[in-house]
Amino acid sequence: MLIAGALVLLAGAAIGATSIGGVLVVPALAGVAGLPVADAIVASSFGFVLTGMLGWRGRRDAKASSLASLWPLHAAALAGAVGGALLVHAVSPTAVRLWVALLALGSGIYSLASSRSAEIAPRPCPRGATLAVIGAAVGCGSALSGTGGPVLLLPVFLVLGLPTAMAVATAQAIQLPIALASSSAHFAAGRLDLTMGLVVGTALVAGAWAGLRLARHASALTLRRCAAIGLIATGLWFGLT
């Protein structure tokens, strides 16, 4: 359990330093601590309520018009997260485990590839129905994997050509609605262990704080590549064991 706790701290540090790494939590809890995959996802989802508060706080100075324009994304993410939370216990544990492994592997590969390519010319943020479709998919996929949202939303927004700063801020802010919606669904079903969730959340916040401090003194590219390699290794290990 101590090793699993250290890995959750490391996941938080990766989130704070690079905005990726949340997908490492479930493999740590299920693959190292020995929790059932579904229980690990429930605890991880609740843990992201705390980091989601930090992400939402980071958006508090954004223009009201900017926040208002993103309401379809957040509303659809809420619905998608509830659906994803229900699927956690309806889909076979093997399938869920494979989804988490593929998400870690894909996130790591994308992070490595994007660190070597030029940034796409900025484009306007999607609107209306497009945002709703993205939000529903990100909410469902995140709740099904016990992640907060950035691991899915950030690559989508960057591929669509949103400015990096806006993509990162929006991806961080979506953690809270997804984590609250999925955790509420788990709580209503009587599957939420509040103590475990709080322990995971506290470790993630502590790690994220350390990661933010590290990011001020280390190369962003080096940190991103290290996190990507860790994600790839975790995806391969979790999917093959």
URTAGI-V484112 format. One record per pair of residues at least 4 apart in sequence whose ideal C-beta (glycine too) atoms are under 8 Angstrom apart, sorted by sequence separation. I is the first residue (numbers start at 1). J is the second residue. D is the distance in whole Angstrom. If there is no record, write none. Layout:
# URTAGI-V484112
i->I j->J d->D
i->I j->J d->D
This chain:
# URTAGI-V484112
i->1 j->5 d->6
i->2 j->6 d->6
i->3 j->7 d->6
i->4 j->8 d->7
i->5 j->9 d->7
i->6 j->10 d->6
i->7 j->11 d->6
i->8 j->12 d->7
i->9 j->13 d->6
i->10 j->14 d->6
i->11 j->15 d->7
i->12 j->16 d->6
i->13 j->17 d->6
i->14 j->18 d->6
i->15 j->19 d->6
i->23 j->27 d->8
i->24 j->28 d->6
i->25 j->29 d->6
i->26 j->30 d->6
i->27 j->31 d->5
i->28 j->32 d->5
i->29 j->33 d->5
i->30 j->34 d->7
i->35 j->39 d->5
i->36 j->40 d->7
i->37 j->41 d->6
i->38 j->42 d->7
i->39 j->43 d->6
i->40 j->44 d->6
i->41 j->45 d->6
i->42 j->46 d->7
i->43 j->47 d->6
i->44 j->48 d->7
i->47 j->51 d->7
i->48 j->52 d->5
i->49 j->53 d->7
i->50 j->54 d->7
i->51 j->55 d->6
i->52 j->56 d->6
i->53 j->57 d->6
i->54 j->58 d->7
i->55 j->59 d->7
i->56 j->60 d->7
i->62 j->66 d->5
i->63 j->67 d->7
i->64 j->68 d->6
i->65 j->69 d->6
i->66 j->70 d->7
i->67 j->71 d->8
i->70 j->74 d->6
i->71 j->75 d->6
i->72 j->76 d->6
i->73 j->77 d->6
i->74 j->78 d->7
i->75 j->79 d->7
i->76 j->80 d->6
i->77 j->81 d->6
i->78 j->82 d->7
i->79 j->83 d->7
i->80 j->84 d->6
i->81 j->85 d->6
i->82 j->86 d->7
i->83 j->87 d->6
i->84 j->88 d->7
i->86 j->90 d->6
i->87 j->91 d->5
i->91 j->95 d->5
i->92 j->96 d->7
i->93 j->97 d->6
i->94 j->98 d->6
i->95 j->99 d->6
i->96 j->100 d->7
i->97 j->101 d->6
i->98 j->102 d->6
i->99 j->103 d->6
i->100 j->104 d->6
i->101 j->105 d->6
i->102 j->106 d->6
i->103 j->107 d->6
i->104 j->108 d->6
i->105 j->109 d->6
i->106 j->110 d->6
i->107 j->111 d->6
i->108 j->112 d->6
i->109 j->113 d->6
i->110 j->114 d->6
i->111 j->115 d->6
i->112 j->116 d->7
i->113 j->117 d->6
i->126 j->130 d->4
i->127 j->131 d->6
i->128 j->132 d->7
i->129 j->133 d->6
i->130 j->134 d->6
i->131 j->135 d->6
i->132 j->136 d->6
i->133 j->137 d->6
i->134 j->138 d->6
i->135 j->139 d->6
i->136 j->140 d->6
i->137 j->141 d->6
i->138 j->142 d->6
i->139 j->143 d->6
i->140 j->144 d->6
i->141 j->145 d->6
i->142 j->146 d->8
i->147 j->151 d->5
i->149 j->153 d->5
i->150 j->154 d->5
i->151 j->155 d->8
i->152 j->156 d->7
i->153 j->157 d->6
i->154 j->158 d->6
i->155 j->159 d->6
i->156 j->160 d->6
i->158 j->162 d->7
i->162 j->166 d->5
i->163 j->167 d->7
i->164 j->168 d->6
i->165 j->169 d->6
i->166 j->170 d->6
i->167 j->171 d->6
i->168 j->172 d->6
i->169 j->173 d->6
i->170 j->174 d->7
i->174 j->178 d->6
i->175 j->179 d->6
i->176 j->180 d->6
i->177 j->181 d->6
i->178 j->182 d->6
i->179 j->183 d->6
i->180 j->184 d->6
i->181 j->185 d->7
i->182 j->186 d->6
i->183 j->187 d->6
i->184 j->188 d->6
i->185 j->189 d->6
i->187 j->191 d->8
i->193 j->197 d->6
i->194 j->198 d->6
i->195 j->199 d->6
i->196 j->200 d->6
i->197 j->201 d->6
i->198 j->202 d->6
i->199 j->203 d->6
i->200 j->204 d->6
i->201 j->205 d->6
i->202 j->206 d->6
i->203 j->207 d->6
i->204 j->208 d->6
i->205 j->209 d->6
i->206 j->210 d->7
i->207 j->211 d->6
i->208 j->212 d->6
i->209 j->213 d->7
i->210 j->214 d->6
i->211 j->215 d->6
i->212 j->216 d->7
i->213 j->217 d->7
i->214 j->218 d->6
i->218 j->222 d->6
i->219 j->223 d->7
i->220 j->224 d->6
i->221 j->225 d->6
i->222 j->226 d->6
i->223 j->227 d->6
i->224 j->228 d->6
i->225 j->229 d->6
i->226 j->230 d->6
i->227 j->231 d->6
i->228 j->232 d->6
i->229 j->233 d->6
i->230 j->234 d->6
i->231 j->235 d->6
i->232 j->236 d->7
i->233 j->237 d->6
i->234 j->238 d->6
i->235 j->239 d->6
i->236 j->240 d->6
i->237 j->241 d->6
i->15 j->20 d->7
i->27 j->32 d->7
i->28 j->33 d->7
i->30 j->35 d->5
i->35 j->40 d->4
i->62 j->67 d->6
i->91 j->96 d->5
i->126 j->131 d->5
i->142 j->147 d->5
i->147 j->152 d->7
i->157 j->162 d->4
i->162 j->167 d->4
i->186 j->191 d->5
i->187 j->192 d->4
i->192 j->197 d->6
i->215 j->220 d->7
i->218 j->223 d->6
i->14 j->20 d->6
i->15 j->21 d->5
i->29 j->35 d->5
i->30 j->36 d->7
i->125 j->131 d->8
i->141 j->147 d->8
i->142 j->148 d->6
i->145 j->151 d->8
i->158 j->164 d->7
i->186 j->192 d->4
i->14 j->21 d->3
i->15 j->22 d->6
i->30 j->37 d->5
i->33 j->40 d->8
i->142 j->149 d->5
i->13 j->21 d->7
i->35 j->43 d->7
i->59 j->67 d->7
i->88 j->96 d->6
i->126 j->134 d->7
i->162 j->170 d->8
i->215 j->223 d->6
i->12 j->21 d->8
i->142 j->151 d->7
i->157 j->166 d->8
i->158 j->167 d->5
i->183 j->192 d->6
i->214 j->223 d->7
i->11 j->21 d->5
i->14 j->24 d->7
i->29 j->39 d->8
i->30 j->40 d->4
i->139 j->149 d->7
i->142 j->152 d->6
i->157 j->167 d->4
i->10 j->21 d->8
i->11 j->22 d->6
i->26 j->37 d->7
i->29 j->40 d->4
i->138 j->149 d->6
i->141 j->152 d->5
i->11 j->24 d->4
i->154 j->167 d->6
i->157 j->170 d->7
i->10 j->24 d->7
i->11 j->25 d->5
i->26 j->40 d->5
i->29 j->43 d->6
i->138 j->152 d->5
i->153 j->167 d->8
i->154 j->168 d->7
i->157 j->171 d->7
i->183 j->197 d->7
i->25 j->40 d->8
i->26 j->41 d->6
i->29 j->44 d->7
i->137 j->152 d->8
i->138 j->153 d->5
i->8 j->24 d->8
i->7 j->24 d->7
i->8 j->25 d->6
i->11 j->28 d->7
i->153 j->170 d->7
i->154 j->171 d->4
i->26 j->44 d->5
i->138 j->156 d->7
i->150 j->168 d->8
i->153 j->171 d->4
i->25 j->44 d->4
i->134 j->153 d->7
i->7 j->27 d->8
i->8 j->28 d->5
i->7 j->28 d->4
i->8 j->29 d->7
i->150 j->171 d->4
i->153 j->174 d->6
i->22 j->44 d->8
i->25 j->47 d->7
i->134 j->156 d->6
i->149 j->171 d->6
i->150 j->172 d->6
i->4 j->28 d->5
i->150 j->174 d->7
i->4 j->29 d->6
i->7 j->32 d->6
i->149 j->174 d->4
i->150 j->175 d->7
i->22 j->48 d->7
i->148 j->174 d->8
i->149 j->175 d->5
i->148 j->175 d->4
i->4 j->32 d->4
i->3 j->32 d->5
i->4 j->33 d->4
i->22 j->51 d->8
i->149 j->178 d->5
i->3 j->33 d->8
i->148 j->178 d->6
i->148 j->179 d->6
i->1 j->33 d->5
i->126 j->160 d->6
i->143 j->178 d->6
i->15 j->51 d->7
i->138 j->174 d->7
i->142 j->178 d->5
i->123 j->160 d->7
i->125 j->162 d->6
i->103 j->141 d->7
i->120 j->158 d->7
i->123 j->161 d->3
i->139 j->177 d->8
i->143 j->181 d->7
i->8 j->47 d->8
i->12 j->51 d->7
i->119 j->158 d->8
i->120 j->159 d->7
i->122 j->161 d->6
i->123 j->162 d->7
i->135 j->174 d->8
i->139 j->178 d->5
i->143 j->182 d->4
i->45 j->85 d->7
i->121 j->161 d->6
i->122 j->162 d->7
i->138 j->178 d->7
i->142 j->182 d->8
i->114 j->155 d->8
i->120 j->161 d->4
i->122 j->163 d->5
i->125 j->166 d->7
i->99 j->141 d->8
i->103 j->145 d->5
i->139 j->181 d->7
i->143 j->185 d->8
i->103 j->147 d->7
i->107 j->151 d->5
i->114 j->158 d->7
i->99 j->144 d->6
i->100 j->145 d->5
i->110 j->155 d->5
i->119 j->164 d->6
i->42 j->88 d->7
i->99 j->145 d->6
i->100 j->146 d->7
i->41 j->88 d->5
i->96 j->144 d->7
i->103 j->151 d->7
i->107 j->155 d->8
i->96 j->145 d->8
i->103 j->152 d->8
i->38 j->88 d->5
i->38 j->89 d->6
i->83 j->136 d->8
i->87 j->140 d->7
i->91 j->144 d->8
i->38 j->93 d->6
i->41 j->96 d->7
i->70 j->125 d->8
i->72 j->127 d->8
i->76 j->131 d->7
i->80 j->135 d->6
i->84 j->139 d->6
i->88 j->143 d->7
i->37 j->93 d->5
i->69 j->125 d->7
i->72 j->128 d->6
i->76 j->132 d->4
i->80 j->136 d->4
i->83 j->139 d->8
i->84 j->140 d->4
i->87 j->143 d->8
i->88 j->144 d->6
i->36 j->93 d->7
i->72 j->129 d->7
i->75 j->132 d->7
i->76 j->133 d->7
i->79 j->136 d->6
i->80 j->137 d->7
i->82 j->139 d->8
i->83 j->140 d->5
i->84 j->141 d->7
i->87 j->144 d->5
i->38 j->96 d->7
i->69 j->127 d->7
i->73 j->131 d->4
i->76 j->134 d->8
i->77 j->135 d->4
i->80 j->138 d->7
i->81 j->139 d->4
i->84 j->142 d->7
i->85 j->143 d->5
i->37 j->96 d->5
i->41 j->100 d->8
i->72 j->131 d->4
i->73 j->132 d->7
i->76 j->135 d->3
i->77 j->136 d->7
i->80 j->139 d->3
i->81 j->140 d->7
i->84 j->143 d->3
i->85 j->144 d->8
i->37 j->97 d->5
i->72 j->132 d->4
i->75 j->135 d->7
i->76 j->136 d->4
i->79 j->139 d->7
i->80 j->140 d->4
i->83 j->143 d->7
i->84 j->144 d->4
i->70 j->131 d->7
i->73 j->134 d->6
i->74 j->135 d->7
i->77 j->138 d->6
i->78 j->139 d->7
i->80 j->141 d->8
i->81 j->142 d->7
i->82 j->143 d->7
i->73 j->135 d->4
i->77 j->139 d->4
i->81 j->143 d->4
i->37 j->100 d->7
i->72 j->135 d->7
i->76 j->139 d->7
i->80 j->143 d->7
i->77 j->142 d->8
i->30 j->97 d->7
i->77 j->149 d->7
i->27 j->100 d->7
i->26 j->100 d->5
i->27 j->101 d->8
i->23 j->100 d->7
i->27 j->104 d->7
i->23 j->103 d->5
i->24 j->104 d->7
i->23 j->104 d->5
i->23 j->107 d->6
i->20 j->107 d->6
i->20 j->111 d->6
i->18 j->111 d->8
i->55 j->148 d->8
i->55 j->150 d->8
i->52 j->148 d->6
i->81 j->177 d->7
i->85 j->181 d->7
i->51 j->148 d->6
i->73 j->170 d->8
i->77 j->174 d->6
i->81 j->178 d->4
i->85 j->182 d->4
i->45 j->143 d->6
i->80 j->178 d->8
i->81 j->179 d->8
i->84 j->182 d->6
i->85 j->183 d->8
i->88 j->186 d->8
i->48 j->147 d->7
i->78 j->177 d->5
i->82 j->181 d->5
i->86 j->185 d->6
i->48 j->148 d->4
i->70 j->170 d->7
i->74 j->174 d->7
i->77 j->177 d->5
i->78 j->178 d->8
i->81 j->181 d->4
i->82 j->182 d->7
i->85 j->185 d->4
i->89 j->189 d->7
i->45 j->146 d->5
i->48 j->149 d->8
i->73 j->174 d->7
i->77 j->178 d->5
i->81 j->182 d->4
i->85 j->186 d->6
i->41 j->143 d->8
i->44 j->146 d->3
i->78 j->180 d->8
i->79 j->181 d->8
i->82 j->184 d->8
i->89 j->191 d->7
i->41 j->144 d->7
i->43 j->146 d->8
i->44 j->147 d->7
i->74 j->177 d->5
i->78 j->181 d->5
i->82 j->185 d->5
i->86 j->189 d->8
i->41 j->145 d->7
i->42 j->146 d->7
i->77 j->181 d->7
i->81 j->185 d->8
i->41 j->146 d->4
i->40 j->146 d->6
i->115 j->221 d->6
i->62 j->169 d->7
i->115 j->224 d->5
i->59 j->169 d->6
i->115 j->225 d->6
i->58 j->169 d->6
i->59 j->170 d->8
i->59 j->172 d->8
i->111 j->224 d->6
i->112 j->225 d->6
i->115 j->228 d->7
i->58 j->172 d->6
i->59 j->173 d->4
i->111 j->225 d->8
i->58 j->173 d->7
i->111 j->227 d->7
i->112 j->228 d->4
i->55 j->172 d->3
i->56 j->173 d->5
i->111 j->228 d->4
i->112 j->229 d->8
i->54 j->172 d->8
i->55 j->173 d->5
i->26 j->145 d->7
i->55 j->174 d->8
i->56 j->175 d->8
i->108 j->227 d->8
i->109 j->228 d->8
i->26 j->146 d->4
i->55 j->175 d->5
i->56 j->176 d->5
i->108 j->228 d->4
i->111 j->231 d->7
i->112 j->232 d->8
i->25 j->146 d->6
i->26 j->147 d->8
i->55 j->176 d->6
i->107 j->228 d->8
i->108 j->229 d->7
i->23 j->145 d->6
i->25 j->147 d->8
i->108 j->230 d->7
i->52 j->175 d->3
i->53 j->176 d->6
i->108 j->231 d->3
i->109 j->232 d->6
i->23 j->147 d->5
i->51 j->175 d->6
i->52 j->176 d->3
i->107 j->231 d->5
i->108 j->232 d->4
i->22 j->147 d->5
i->52 j->177 d->8
i->108 j->233 d->8
i->22 j->148 d->5
i->52 j->178 d->7
i->105 j->231 d->7
i->108 j->234 d->8
i->48 j->175 d->5
i->49 j->176 d->7
i->52 j->179 d->5
i->104 j->231 d->5
i->105 j->232 d->6
i->108 j->235 d->6
i->22 j->150 d->7
i->23 j->151 d->5
i->51 j->179 d->8
i->52 j->180 d->7
i->104 j->232 d->8
i->107 j->235 d->8
i->22 j->151 d->6
i->106 j->235 d->7
i->20 j->150 d->7
i->48 j->178 d->7
i->49 j->179 d->4
i->104 j->234 d->5
i->105 j->235 d->3
i->19 j->150 d->6
i->20 j->151 d->6
i->48 j->179 d->4
i->49 j->180 d->6
i->104 j->235 d->4
i->105 j->236 d->6
i->47 j->179 d->8
i->103 j->235 d->7
i->15 j->148 d->8
i->45 j->178 d->8
i->46 j->179 d->7
i->101 j->234 d->8
i->102 j->235 d->7
i->20 j->154 d->7
i->45 j->179 d->6
i->49 j->183 d->6
i->101 j->235 d->5
i->104 j->238 d->7
i->105 j->239 d->7
i->15 j->150 d->8
i->19 j->154 d->6
i->101 j->236 d->8
i->45 j->182 d->4
i->46 j->183 d->5
i->101 j->238 d->4
i->102 j->239 d->7
i->45 j->183 d->5
i->100 j->238 d->6
i->101 j->239 d->3
i->101 j->240 d->8
i->46 j->186 d->7
i->42 j->183 d->8
i->45 j->186 d->7
i->97 j->238 d->7
i->98 j->239 d->6
i->97 j->239 d->7
i->42 j->186 d->5
i->46 j->192 d->6
i->46 j->194 d->7
i->49 j->197 d->8
i->19 j->168 d->5
i->42 j->191 d->5
i->42 j->192 d->6
i->43 j->193 d->6
i->46 j->196 d->8
i->47 j->197 d->6
i->51 j->201 d->7
i->42 j->193 d->7
i->46 j->197 d->3
i->47 j->198 d->8
i->50 j->201 d->4
i->54 j->205 d->7
i->19 j->171 d->7
i->39 j->191 d->8
i->45 j->197 d->8
i->46 j->198 d->8
i->49 j->201 d->6
i->50 j->202 d->7
i->19 j->172 d->7
i->38 j->191 d->8
i->43 j->196 d->4
i->47 j->200 d->3
i->48 j->201 d->7
i->51 j->204 d->5
i->39 j->193 d->7
i->43 j->197 d->5
i->46 j->200 d->7
i->47 j->201 d->4
i->50 j->204 d->6
i->51 j->205 d->6
i->54 j->208 d->7
i->42 j->197 d->7
i->46 j->201 d->6
i->50 j->205 d->5
i->43 j->199 d->8
i->44 j->200 d->6
i->47 j->203 d->8
i->48 j->204 d->7
i->39 j->196 d->8
i->43 j->200 d->5
i->47 j->204 d->5
i->51 j->208 d->6
i->29 j->200 d->7
i->25 j->200 d->7
i->25 j->204 d->7
i->22 j->204 d->8
i->15 j->204 d->7
i->12 j->203 d->6
i->16 j->207 d->7
i->8 j->200 d->6
i->12 j->204 d->4
i->15 j->207 d->7
i->16 j->208 d->4
i->11 j->204 d->7
i->12 j->205 d->7
i->14 j->207 d->8
i->15 j->208 d->5
i->16 j->209 d->6
i->18 j->211 d->8
i->5 j->199 d->8
i->9 j->203 d->5
i->12 j->206 d->6
i->13 j->207 d->4
i->16 j->210 d->7
i->17 j->211 d->4
i->8 j->203 d->4
i->9 j->204 d->8
i->12 j->207 d->2
i->13 j->208 d->7
i->16 j->211 d->3
i->17 j->212 d->7
i->8 j->204 d->6
i->11 j->207 d->6
i->12 j->208 d->4
i->15 j->211 d->6
i->16 j->212 d->4
i->9 j->206 d->6
i->10 j->207 d->6
i->12 j->209 d->8
i->13 j->210 d->5
i->14 j->211 d->6
i->16 j->213 d->8
i->17 j->214 d->5
i->18 j->215 d->8
i->5 j->203 d->6
i->9 j->207 d->4
i->12 j->210 d->7
i->13 j->211 d->4
i->16 j->214 d->8
i->17 j->215 d->4
i->8 j->207 d->7
i->12 j->211 d->7
i->16 j->215 d->7
i->9 j->210 d->8
i->13 j->214 d->7
i->17 j->218 d->8
i->18 j->220 d->8
i->20 j->224 d->8
i->18 j->223 d->5
i->17 j->223 d->5
i->18 j->224 d->5
i->21 j->227 d->5
i->24 j->230 d->7
i->31 j->237 d->7
i->20 j->227 d->6
i->24 j->231 d->7
i->27 j->234 d->5
i->31 j->238 d->5
i->20 j->228 d->8
i->23 j->231 d->7
i->30 j->238 d->8
i->18 j->227 d->5
i->21 j->230 d->8
i->17 j->227 d->7
i->21 j->231 d->7
i->24 j->234 d->6
i->27 j->237 d->7
i->31 j->241 d->7
i->20 j->231 d->7
i->23 j->234 d->8
i->27 j->238 d->4
i->14 j->227 d->4
i->14 j->230 d->7
i->10 j->230 d->8
